Amino acid sequence: MYWVAAKRCWPSTSRWGPNAQFAFPASGGTGAIWKRLASRLRGDVRTGQAVLRIDEAAKTLLTSDGSILSYGSLVATGALDQLVAMTAGAPAHVRQAATALKHTTVAMVGLGYKSPTTDRRSWLYFPGREAPFYRATNFSRYAPANVPRSDPSRYSAWMTETSLPAGTLLDEAALVEECDTALRRCGLVPDGAQRVSGHLELIPYAYPVPTTGRDTALARIQPWLESHEIYSRGRFGTWRYEIGNMDHAVTMGQDIARRLVHGTAERIYTVPRPAAAREAVHGR
Ligand SMILES: Cc1cc2nc3c(=O)[nH]c(=O)nc-3n(C[C@H](O)[C@H](O)[C@H](O)COP(=O)(O)OP(=O)(O)OC[C@H]3O[C@@H](n4cnc5c(N)ncnc54)[C@H](O)[C@@H]3O)c2cc1C
């Protein structure tokens, strides 16, 4: 692991949150964490095989290669609205509730420069109109292997994230150019730095939006799924941005496994209660 200390860049560190310091893989990017974890799994692990349909009464699921698999308990980490849509017996009120769940899409633009980074900050937010992205990440600072190994001291890499309403039509080439221009305009990439790479990844389900109707919808969906031993966990499985980071997702995975095997309580995930029920309990 390679350590990045964001707080070193800022004089007042006491108000920084739990991610003021974090570990990052020395090579392989963020995905290296999960590849290493997956390499320790034994047993029947199948990838590239999407679940298309769930028969919750028969406790079987159909995958994209036509296999039908049986299960005892099902832990699902895909998007909750899609899970409901593919579950054969989901009643109308559960299907209706799933339509209330809102999400955003993110266009992630990766840009490489033949020029070392001149900025010591790890990541920055852009709330205004100065840039098309809301966040820029200084990836060459995370680990030297995030830029060409031939000579890391001569290259830099930035990742920008632009939020879009789900379903937006996007001119991808134009956005790559706009992000490059904005990085230079904001002084994060030096004038005259040669751009050597640029690509865009569209993340259709990027942020689960905590709308006012969300908890009511979740309170209709999750208990019904659990009554059929389907446990939806993770960022879009719970549709709760508040517990939507990687550490939360891993903890939720550990917890549901322990609950199903040992009967122990989950630490993060709780059954959502709609606002009206919360008010009744708290007398407000
Ligand atoms: C732009 C962006 C930046 C982020 N930055 C950070 C960050 O800096 N730090 C941080 O901690 N978190 C960050 N996150 C959040 C982080 O990505 C999530 O917390 C994490 O990926 C959630 O893990 P998960 O297992 O719940 O879901 P996912 O990682 O989405 O995994 C769900 C899995 O389910 C699979 N799946 C879905 N449907 C099916 C199906 N029908 N059949 C079979 N498989 C299916 C998918 O292929 C996927 O592999 C970021 C997220 C985004 C979008």
The ligand as an ORCA input file, in Angstrom:
! r2SCAN-3c Opt
* xyz 0 1
  C     -17.683      8.600     -9.371
  C     -17.570      7.846     -8.081
  C     -16.517      8.114     -7.201
  C     -16.402      7.416     -6.012
  N     -15.355      7.673     -5.167
  C     -15.232      6.981     -4.020
  C     -14.161      7.222     -3.125
  O     -13.300      8.049     -3.390
  N     -14.098      6.506     -1.980
  C     -15.042      5.564     -1.655
  O     -14.943      4.923     -0.605
  N     -16.067      5.299     -2.492
  C     -16.189      5.984     -3.641
  N     -17.235      5.745     -4.495
  C     -18.226      4.767     -4.074
  C     -17.784      3.340     -4.346
  O     -17.601      3.162     -5.743
  C     -18.874      2.433     -3.826
  O     -18.967      2.620     -2.421
  C     -18.625      0.969     -4.029
  O     -18.311      0.657     -5.357
  C     -19.894      0.240     -3.637
  O     -19.674     -1.132     -3.704
  P     -20.905     -2.087     -3.947
  O     -20.365     -3.469     -3.866
  O     -22.041     -1.702     -3.092
  O     -21.408     -1.758     -5.428
  P     -20.661     -1.857     -6.807
  O     -19.210     -1.569     -6.688
  O     -21.496     -1.059     -7.754
  O     -20.789     -3.391     -7.165
  C     -22.022     -3.947     -7.535
  C     -21.705     -5.162     -8.373
  O     -22.925     -5.830     -8.679
  C     -22.842     -6.250    -10.019
  N     -24.184     -6.423    -10.568
  C     -25.135     -5.467    -10.740
  N     -26.236     -6.003    -11.296
  C     -25.967     -7.319    -11.468
  C     -26.704     -8.394    -12.009
  N     -27.955     -8.244    -12.484
  N     -26.114     -9.612    -12.059
  C     -24.857     -9.807    -11.593
  N     -24.111     -8.829    -11.056
  C     -24.665     -7.596    -11.007
  C     -22.084     -5.150    -10.739
  O     -21.526     -5.622    -11.931
  C     -21.034     -4.789     -9.705
  O     -19.876     -5.572     -9.842
  C     -17.362      6.424     -5.690
  C     -18.411      6.152     -6.572
  C     -18.513      6.865     -7.754
  C     -19.645      6.549     -8.683
*
